[in-house]
Amino acid sequence: MGDWQKQTQNVVEALANLRGQREAPPGIDQALTQLERGNTQAAETIFQEIKERKAAEGPAANKQAAEAARHLGALALLHDTGRALEAYRQATTLDPDNWENWNMLGQLLLRTGELSVAEAAFRKVESLATSAKNQDWQARAYANLGLVYQARKDLDQAEAMHQKALEIEKALGRTEGMANNYLNLGIVYGIRRELDRAEAMLQKALEIHEALGNKEGMARVYADLGIAYETRGDLDQAEAMYCKALTLFEAIGAQPQIEQVRAWLAQVRVWLTAG
């Protein structure tokens, strides 16, 4: 499960856990029902009330206020990146030692192209995780720093970060984390046009995602294999990979990815027809 999906799941669990509590706000069942339909307004109202109430109680309640802010950020992710950023910034201010808050803030900043601030957020995750000797979050920090360096086109640093993350994931025996880092390394090598190395990394990622039955992971790898084959000039293989990626993305309803892969597939078919 990715960080975005986990954040949404945490909101649902937090709402459900409020039931029966002495200070539970009204309308929890209604908010849960509306969330199932994609309507976040009732849930946002509940967490906004909790955040304001806890923030007013003073520093002793800051962690609870930060948790409510984090849930508001997760809800805003679905429709308003700006509000999500504001909420996660509030969460890091209220609870500056919480690496999950910094991680989500960094991911949003990476999404919006604010690379220097994103790097600072992920470095904070790295620092907190290192102090706590938490290898799981160290690996996440390195992987995300690798993505920052990729976005900057600093491929040597990107490779170094992904390798550090991969070594930790191997030590922890976390196969899904290993697959994600193999994929990231494959992308780095593909950008460098080191296509044999790229394909080797992507095939390792694919084997793990197939064993896990992870359709999203498989789809992402097939899409990047398509890019590698297209770069190599093997358009028949590129078409085959894009078709596999498209089928899987359609199966999970990943609309932005569906549109992107369809565009790549259409272009390859134009070239095949022209050839």
C-alpha positions in Angstrom: 0.0 0.0 0.0 1.4 3.4 -1.0 1.7 6.4 1.4 -1.3 8.2 -0.2 -3.6 5.2 0.2 -2.4 4.6 3.7 -3.2 8.2 4.7 -6.8 7.7 3.4 -7.2 4.5 5.3 -5.9 6.1 8.5 -8.6 8.7 8.2 -11.3 6.1 8.0 -9.8 4.2 11.0 -9.5 7.4 13.0 -13.1 8.3 12.4 -14.3 4.8 13.3 -12.2 4.9 16.5 -13.9 8.1 17.6 -17.1 6.2 18.2 -17.9 5.8 21.8 -15.3 8.3 23.0 -16.4 10.8 25.6 -15.5 13.8 23.5 -16.6 12.2 20.2 -18.2 14.8 17.9 -21.6 14.1 16.3 -22.0 12.8 12.8 -19.3 10.2 12.6 -21.5 7.5 10.9 -22.7 10.1 8.4 -19.1 11.2 7.7 -18.0 7.6 7.1 -20.9 7.0 4.8 -20.1 10.1 2.8 -16.4 9.1 2.6 -17.5 5.9 0.9 -19.1 8.0 -1.7 -16.1 10.3 -2.2 -17.6 13.2 -0.2 -15.0 14.5 2.4 -16.9 17.5 3.7 -18.4 15.9 6.9 -15.1 14.3 7.8 -13.2 17.5 7.3 -15.7 19.3 9.6 -15.1 16.8 12.3 -11.3 16.9 12.1 -11.2 20.7 11.8 -13.2 20.9 15.1 -10.8 18.4 16.8 -7.7 20.3 15.6 -9.0 23.7 16.8 -10.1 22.3 20.1 -6.8 20.5 20.8 -4.7 23.4 19.6 -6.6 25.6 22.1 -5.7 23.3 24.9 -2.0 24.1 24.7 1.2 22.2 24.1 0.1 19.1 25.9 -2.5 18.4 23.2 -0.3 19.4 20.2 0.2 15.8 19.1 -3.5 15.3 18.9 -4.0 18.5 17.1 -1.2 17.5 14.7 -2.9 14.2 14.1 -6.2 15.9 13.2 -4.2 18.3 10.8 -2.7 15.2 9.2 -6.1 13.7 8.6 -7.3 17.0 7.1 -4.3 16.9 4.8 -5.1 13.3 3.7 -8.7 14.4 2.9 -7.5 17.4 1.0 -5.2 15.2 -1.1 -8.3 14.0 -2.9 -9.2 17.4 -4.3 -7.0 20.3 -3.2 -3.2 20.1 -3.1 -2.8 23.6 -1.7 -5.0 22.8 1.3 -3.2 19.5 1.8 0.1 21.3 1.9 -1.2 23.8 4.5 -2.5 21.0 6.7 0.7 19.0 6.6 2.7 22.1 7.3 0.5 22.7 10.4 1.1 19.1 11.4 4.8 19.4 11.3 4.7 22.7 13.3 2.5 21.1 16.0 4.4 17.8 16.1 7.9 18.4 14.7 9.3 15.0 15.7 6.7 13.0 13.7 8.4 11.6 10.6 5.1 10.7 9.0 4.1 14.4 8.9 7.4 15.4 7.3 7.3 12.5 4.8 3.8 13.5 3.5 4.8 17.2 3.4 7.9 16.2 1.4 5.9 14.1 -1.0 3.5 17.0 -1.7 6.4 19.4 -2.2 7.9 17.0 -4.6 4.6 16.8 -6.4 4.5 20.6 -6.8 8.1 20.9 -7.9 9.4 22.6 -4.7 12.5 20.4 -4.7 14.7 22.2 -2.2 12.0 22.3 0.5 11.0 18.7 -0.3 14.7 17.7 0.2 14.7 19.4 3.6 11.5 17.6 4.6 13.0 14.2 3.6 16.3 15.0 5.3 14.2 15.7 8.5 12.7 12.2 8.1 16.1 10.7 7.7 17.4 12.5 10.8 14.5 11.5 13.0 14.6 7.9 11.8 18.4 7.7 12.3 18.1 9.0 15.8 15.3 6.5 16.6 17.3 3.7 14.8 14.2 3.1 12.6 15.5 1.5 9.5 12.1 1.3 7.8 11.8 5.1 7.8 15.4 5.5 6.9 14.8 3.5 3.8 11.8 5.6 2.9 13.7 8.8 3.4 16.5 7.6 1.1 14.1 6.5 -1.6 12.3 9.8 -1.6 15.6 11.7 -1.6 16.4 9.6 -4.7 13.2 10.9 -6.3 14.2 14.5 -5.5 17.6 14.0 -7.2 15.9 12.3 -10.2 13.7 15.4 -10.6 16.9 17.5 -10.5 18.5 15.3 -13.1 21.3 14.6 -10.6 21.3 10.9 -11.5 24.5 9.9 -9.6 23.0 11.1 -6.4 19.6 9.6 -7.3 21.3 6.2 -7.9 23.2 6.5 -4.6 20.0 7.2 -2.6 18.1 4.4 -4.2 20.9 2.0 -3.6 21.0 2.9 0.1 17.3 2.4 0.4 17.6 -1.0 -1.4 20.3 -2.2 0.9 18.2 -1.4 4.0 15.1 -3.1 2.4 17.1 -6.2 1.7 18.4 -6.3 5.3 14.8 -5.9 6.5 13.5 -8.6 4.1 10.9 -6.2 2.8 10.2 -7.5 -0.7 7.8 -4.7 -1.8 10.3 -2.0 -0.8 13.0 -3.9 -2.7 10.8 -3.9 -5.8 10.1 -0.2 -5.6 13.8 0.6 -5.4 14.6 -1.8 -8.2 12.0 0.1 -10.2 13.6 3.5 -9.3 17.0 2.3 -10.2 15.7 1.0 -13.5 14.2 4.4 -14.3 17.6 6.1 -13.4 19.5 3.7 -15.7 16.9 4.2 -18.4 17.3 8.0 -18.3 21.1 7.4 -18.7 20.3 5.1 -21.6 22.1 2.2 -19.8 19.3 0.0 -21.2 20.6 -3.4 -20.2 21.0 -2.3 -16.6 17.6 -0.7 -16.7 15.9 -3.8 -18.0 17.7 -6.0 -15.4 16.4 -3.8 -12.5 12.9 -3.7 -13.9 12.8 -7.4 -14.4 13.8 -7.9 -10.7 11.0 -5.5 -9.7 8.5 -7.3 -11.9 9.3 -10.7 -10.4 8.6 -9.4 -6.9 5.4 -7.7 -7.8 4.2 -10.8 -9.7 4.9 -12.9 -6.6 3.0 -10.5 -4.4 0.1 -10.2 -6.9 0.6 -6.4 -6.9 -1.2 -5.2 -10.0 -0.3 -1.6 -9.6 3.4 -2.4 -9.1 3.3 -4.7 -12.2 1.7 -2.1 -14.3 4.3 0.5 -13.4 7.1 -1.9 -14.3 5.5 -2.8 -17.6 5.1 0.9 -18.4 8.8 1.5 -17.7 9.8 -1.6 -19.6 7.9 -0.1 -22.5 9.8 3.1 -22.3 13.1 1.1 -22.2 12.2 -0.9 -25.3 11.0 2.2 -27.1 14.3 4.0 -26.3 16.1 0.9 -27.7 14.0 1.1 -30.9 12.3 -2.3 -30.2 8.8 -1.0 -30.9 7.1 -4.4 -31.0 8.3 -5.1 -27.5 7.4 -1.6 -26.4 3.9 -2.1 -27.7 3.5 -5.4 -25.9 4.7 -3.8 -22.6 2.4 -0.8 -22.9 -0.5 -3.2 -23.6 0.2 -5.2 -20.5 0.5 -2.0 -18.4 -2.7 -0.6 -19.8 -4.7 -3.7 -19.0 -3.5 -3.7 -15.4 -4.1 0.1 -14.9 -7.6 -0.4 -16.3 -8.2 -3.3 -13.9 -7.4 -1.1 -10.9 -9.0 2.1 -12.3 -5.9 4.3 -12.3 -7.2 6.9 -14.7 -4.2 9.3 -15.0 -1.9 6.3 -15.7 -4.4 4.9 -18.2 -4.4 8.1 -20.2 -0.6 8.4 -20.1 0.0 4.8 -21.3 -2.7 5.1 -24.0 -0.8 8.1 -25.3 2.5 6.2 -25.4 0.9 3.2 -27.0 -0.8 5.3 -29.7 2.6 7.0 -30.5 4.3 3.6 -30.8 1.6 2.3 -33.1 1.9 5.3 -35.3 5.6 4.6 -35.7 5.0 0.9 -36.3 2.5 1.7 -39.0 4.8 4.2 -40.6 7.7 1.7 -40.5 
